[in-house]
Amino acid sequence: MSKHLPKFYYQHKWSIGDIVYWNNQATLHYRQAFDPNERRVLKRVSLAGSRPF
């Protein structure tokens, strides 16, 4: 686990069909290393009218 405070830390335990999303304008994110032999699908969604704080 990273050095971040557990109160503000979330680690997802992946299952088939999971979708995880976050607000890039209000969230810092990090990922641990993954197996490069496993398939990963990443998609980006942007919402119209979204403004930074």
N, CA, C and O atoms as CSV, one atom per row, in Angstrom:
chain,resi,resn,atom,element,x,y,z
A,1,MET,N,N,0.854,-1.191,0.000
A,1,MET,CA,C,0.000,0.000,0.000
A,1,MET,C,C,0.887,1.236,0.000
A,1,MET,O,O,2.000,1.214,0.525
A,2,SER,N,N,0.394,2.291,-0.581
A,2,SER,CA,C,1.163,3.529,-0.654
A,2,SER,C,C,1.239,4.214,0.705
A,2,SER,O,O,0.676,3.737,1.690
A,3,LYS,N,N,1.942,5.335,0.739
A,3,LYS,CA,C,2.105,6.094,1.982
A,3,LYS,C,C,0.906,6.980,2.292
A,3,LYS,O,O,0.924,7.694,3.295
A,4,HIS,N,N,-0.127,6.957,1.468
A,4,HIS,CA,C,-1.282,7.830,1.662
A,4,HIS,C,C,-2.071,7.425,2.903
A,4,HIS,O,O,-2.006,6.279,3.348
A,5,LEU,N,N,-2.802,8.363,3.445
A,5,LEU,CA,C,-3.635,8.078,4.607
A,5,LEU,C,C,-4.755,7.116,4.231
A,5,LEU,O,O,-5.459,7.359,3.251
A,6,PRO,N,N,-4.941,6.033,4.979
A,6,PRO,CA,C,-5.998,5.061,4.660
A,6,PRO,C,C,-7.383,5.700,4.522
A,6,PRO,O,O,-8.211,5.214,3.752
A,7,LYS,N,N,-7.636,6.767,5.247
A,7,LYS,CA,C,-8.925,7.452,5.183
A,7,LYS,C,C,-9.229,7.933,3.763
A,7,LYS,O,O,-10.391,8.013,3.366
A,8,PHE,N,N,-8.178,8.254,3.000
A,8,PHE,CA,C,-8.351,8.808,1.662
A,8,PHE,C,C,-7.875,7.866,0.559
A,8,PHE,O,O,-7.658,8.294,-0.575
A,9,TYR,N,N,-7.716,6.601,0.885
A,9,TYR,CA,C,-7.141,5.638,-0.045
A,9,TYR,C,C,-8.177,4.576,-0.410
A,9,TYR,O,O,-8.845,4.029,0.467
A,10,TYR,N,N,-8.307,4.292,-1.682
A,10,TYR,CA,C,-9.215,3.244,-2.139
A,10,TYR,C,C,-8.460,2.315,-3.078
A,10,TYR,O,O,-7.825,2.775,-4.027
A,11,GLN,N,N,-8.522,1.025,-2.825
A,11,GLN,CA,C,-7.908,0.046,-3.713
A,11,GLN,C,C,-9.001,-0.902,-4.180
A,11,GLN,O,O,-9.658,-1.558,-3.371
A,12,HIS,N,N,-9.186,-0.964,-5.483
A,12,HIS,CA,C,-10.264,-1.776,-6.043
A,12,HIS,C,C,-9.820,-3.217,-6.214
A,12,HIS,O,O,-8.720,-3.475,-6.702
A,13,LYS,N,N,-10.666,-4.160,-5.817
A,13,LYS,CA,C,-10.438,-5.579,-6.059
A,13,LYS,C,C,-11.272,-5.949,-7.280
A,13,LYS,O,O,-12.492,-6.090,-7.189
A,14,TRP,N,N,-10.611,-6.103,-8.416
A,14,TRP,CA,C,-11.271,-6.257,-9.704
A,14,TRP,C,C,-11.998,-7.574,-9.862
A,14,TRP,O,O,-11.522,-8.623,-9.427
A,15,SER,N,N,-13.155,-7.506,-10.489
A,15,SER,CA,C,-13.929,-8.660,-10.929
A,15,SER,C,C,-14.350,-8.397,-12.365
A,15,SER,O,O,-14.461,-7.244,-12.782
A,16,ILE,N,N,-14.582,-9.454,-13.116
A,16,ILE,CA,C,-15.012,-9.311,-14.505
A,16,ILE,C,C,-16.274,-8.458,-14.559
A,16,ILE,O,O,-17.214,-8.672,-13.793
A,17,GLY,N,N,-16.287,-7.490,-15.470
A,17,GLY,CA,C,-17.441,-6.615,-15.643
A,17,GLY,C,C,-17.386,-5.339,-14.827
A,17,GLY,O,O,-18.260,-4.485,-14.981
A,18,ASP,N,N,-16.396,-5.178,-13.969
A,18,ASP,CA,C,-16.282,-3.968,-13.143
A,18,ASP,C,C,-15.989,-2.739,-13.998
A,18,ASP,O,O,-15.289,-2.813,-15.008
A,19,ILE,N,N,-16.535,-1.621,-13.571
A,19,ILE,CA,C,-16.229,-0.315,-14.140
A,19,ILE,C,C,-15.898,0.598,-12.962
A,19,ILE,O,O,-16.639,0.646,-11.980
A,20,VAL,N,N,-14.798,1.310,-13.062
A,20,VAL,CA,C,-14.402,2.254,-12.014
A,20,VAL,C,C,-14.217,3.614,-12.680
A,20,VAL,O,O,-13.569,3.719,-13.722
A,21,TYR,N,N,-14.778,4.640,-12.084
A,21,TYR,CA,C,-14.583,5.981,-12.621
A,21,TYR,C,C,-14.340,6.955,-11.487
A,21,TYR,O,O,-14.724,6.709,-10.344
A,22,TRP,N,N,-13.694,8.069,-11.818
A,22,TRP,CA,C,-13.402,9.104,-10.832
A,22,TRP,C,C,-13.372,10.445,-11.531
A,22,TRP,O,O,-13.287,10.520,-12.757
A,23,ASN,N,N,-13.440,11.477,-10.761
A,23,ASN,CA,C,-13.383,12.844,-11.262
A,23,ASN,C,C,-11.919,13.278,-11.272
A,23,ASN,O,O,-11.338,13.520,-10.214
A,24,ASN,N,N,-11.322,13.379,-12.453
A,24,ASN,CA,C,-9.908,13.770,-12.556
A,24,ASN,C,C,-9.645,15.169,-12.029
A,24,ASN,O,O,-8.506,15.499,-11.698
A,25,GLN,N,N,-10.677,15.996,-11.947
A,25,GLN,CA,C,-10.481,17.361,-11.469
A,25,GLN,C,C,-10.418,17.423,-9.945
A,25,GLN,O,O,-9.994,18.433,-9.384
A,26,ALA,N,N,-10.833,16.361,-9.276
A,26,ALA,CA,C,-10.886,16.398,-7.813
A,26,ALA,C,C,-10.215,15.196,-7.152
A,26,ALA,O,O,-10.288,15.045,-5.932
A,27,THR,N,N,-9.568,14.347,-7.933
A,27,THR,CA,C,-9.021,13.106,-7.382
A,27,THR,C,C,-7.594,12.881,-7.857
A,27,THR,O,O,-7.286,13.046,-9.037
A,28,LEU,N,N,-6.739,12.508,-6.938
A,28,LEU,CA,C,-5.420,12.014,-7.313
A,28,LEU,C,C,-5.558,10.504,-7.451
A,28,LEU,O,O,-6.242,9.874,-6.644
A,29,HIS,N,N,-4.926,9.915,-8.452
A,29,HIS,CA,C,-5.028,8.480,-8.590
A,29,HIS,C,C,-3.660,7.860,-8.870
A,29,HIS,O,O,-2.737,8.523,-9.344
A,30,TYR,N,N,-3.565,6.591,-8.569
A,30,TYR,CA,C,-2.316,5.851,-8.651
A,30,TYR,C,C,-2.673,4.391,-8.887
A,30,TYR,O,O,-3.720,3.929,-8.435
A,31,ARG,N,N,-1.840,3.683,-9.570
A,31,ARG,CA,C,-2.060,2.255,-9.708
A,31,ARG,C,C,-0.765,1.514,-9.454
A,31,ARG,O,O,0.323,2.007,-9.754
A,32,GLN,N,N,-0.897,0.327,-8.899
A,32,GLN,CA,C,0.262,-0.525,-8.719
A,32,GLN,C,C,0.554,-1.212,-10.048
A,32,GLN,O,O,-0.289,-1.217,-10.945
A,33,ALA,N,N,1.742,-1.789,-10.177
A,33,ALA,CA,C,2.120,-2.478,-11.406
A,33,ALA,C,C,1.130,-3.597,-11.710
A,33,ALA,O,O,0.587,-4.221,-10.798
A,34,PHE,N,N,0.904,-3.841,-12.978
A,34,PHE,CA,C,0.002,-4.906,-13.391
A,34,PHE,C,C,0.765,-5.891,-14.275
A,34,PHE,O,O,1.833,-5.571,-14.798
A,35,ASP,N,N,0.216,-7.070,-14.431
A,35,ASP,CA,C,0.819,-8.096,-15.276
A,35,ASP,C,C,0.685,-7.678,-16.738
A,35,ASP,O,O,-0.435,-7.588,-17.241
A,36,PRO,N,N,1.785,-7.422,-17.429
A,36,PRO,CA,C,1.706,-6.964,-18.817
A,36,PRO,C,C,1.142,-8.021,-19.770
A,36,PRO,O,O,0.815,-7.708,-20.915
A,37,ASN,N,N,1.027,-9.257,-19.312
A,37,ASN,CA,C,0.466,-10.322,-20.141
A,37,ASN,C,C,-1.052,-10.393,-20.049
A,37,ASN,O,O,-1.683,-11.124,-20.813
A,38,GLU,N,N,-1.650,-9.638,-19.118
A,38,GLU,CA,C,-3.102,-9.630,-18.976
A,38,GLU,C,C,-3.706,-8.512,-19.814
A,38,GLU,O,O,-3.127,-7.434,-19.945
A,39,ARG,N,N,-4.866,-8.782,-20.372
A,39,ARG,CA,C,-5.566,-7.802,-21.209
A,39,ARG,C,C,-6.176,-6.713,-20.330
A,39,ARG,O,O,-6.765,-7.005,-19.289
A,40,ARG,N,N,-6.033,-5.453,-20.756
A,40,ARG,CA,C,-6.638,-4.322,-20.055
A,40,ARG,C,C,-7.403,-3.495,-21.069
A,40,ARG,O,O,-6.935,-3.296,-22.190
A,41,VAL,N,N,-8.566,-3.016,-20.689
A,41,VAL,CA,C,-9.360,-2.147,-21.563
A,41,VAL,C,C,-9.591,-0.845,-20.806
A,41,VAL,O,O,-10.191,-0.843,-19.731
A,42,LEU,N,N,-9.120,0.247,-21.364
A,42,LEU,CA,C,-9.289,1.559,-20.744
A,42,LEU,C,C,-10.066,2.440,-21.708
A,42,LEU,O,O,-9.768,2.481,-22.902
A,43,LYS,N,N,-11.049,3.136,-21.194
A,43,LYS,CA,C,-11.834,4.070,-22.008
A,43,LYS,C,C,-11.963,5.370,-21.247
A,43,LYS,O,O,-12.037,5.376,-20.018
A,44,ARG,N,N,-11.989,6.459,-21.970
A,44,ARG,CA,C,-12.128,7.771,-21.344
A,44,ARG,C,C,-13.483,8.359,-21.694
A,44,ARG,O,O,-13.941,8.261,-22.833
A,45,VAL,N,N,-14.116,8.967,-20.709
A,45,VAL,CA,C,-15.395,9.635,-20.902
A,45,VAL,C,C,-15.251,11.062,-20.398
A,45,VAL,O,O,-14.761,11.287,-19.292
A,46,SER,N,N,-15.677,12.022,-21.205
A,46,SER,CA,C,-15.683,13.430,-20.792
A,46,SER,C,C,-17.118,13.933,-20.844
A,46,SER,O,O,-17.837,13.678,-21.810
A,47,LEU,N,N,-17.530,14.641,-19.812
A,47,LEU,CA,C,-18.883,15.163,-19.747
A,47,LEU,C,C,-18.914,16.632,-20.116
A,47,LEU,O,O,-18.096,17.414,-19.632
A,48,ALA,N,N,-19.843,17.010,-20.963
A,48,ALA,CA,C,-19.988,18.410,-21.359
A,48,ALA,C,C,-20.406,19.243,-20.150
A,48,ALA,O,O,-21.190,18.792,-19.314
A,49,GLY,N,N,-19.887,20.431,-20.069
A,49,GLY,CA,C,-20.265,21.327,-18.983
A,49,GLY,C,C,-19.456,21.122,-17.713
A,49,GLY,O,O,-19.653,21.839,-16.732
A,50,SER,N,N,-18.571,20.176,-17.718
A,50,SER,CA,C,-17.731,19.933,-16.543
A,50,SER,C,C,-16.704,21.040,-16.404
A,50,SER,O,O,-15.972,21.345,-17.346
A,51,ARG,N,N,-16.654,21.640,-15.218
A,51,ARG,CA,C,-15.708,22.731,-14.977
A,51,ARG,C,C,-14.856,22.426,-13.761
A,51,ARG,O,O,-15.340,21.823,-12.803
A,52,PRO,N,N,-13.578,22.839,-13.784
A,52,PRO,CA,C,-12.746,22.656,-12.591
A,52,PRO,C,C,-13.253,23.506,-11.429
A,52,PRO,O,O,-13.987,24.473,-11.632
A,53,PHE,N,N,-12.868,23.148,-10.239
A,53,PHE,CA,C,-13.277,23.887,-9.047
A,53,PHE,C,C,-12.682,25.264,-9.038
A,53,PHE,O,O,-12.918,26.033,-8.107
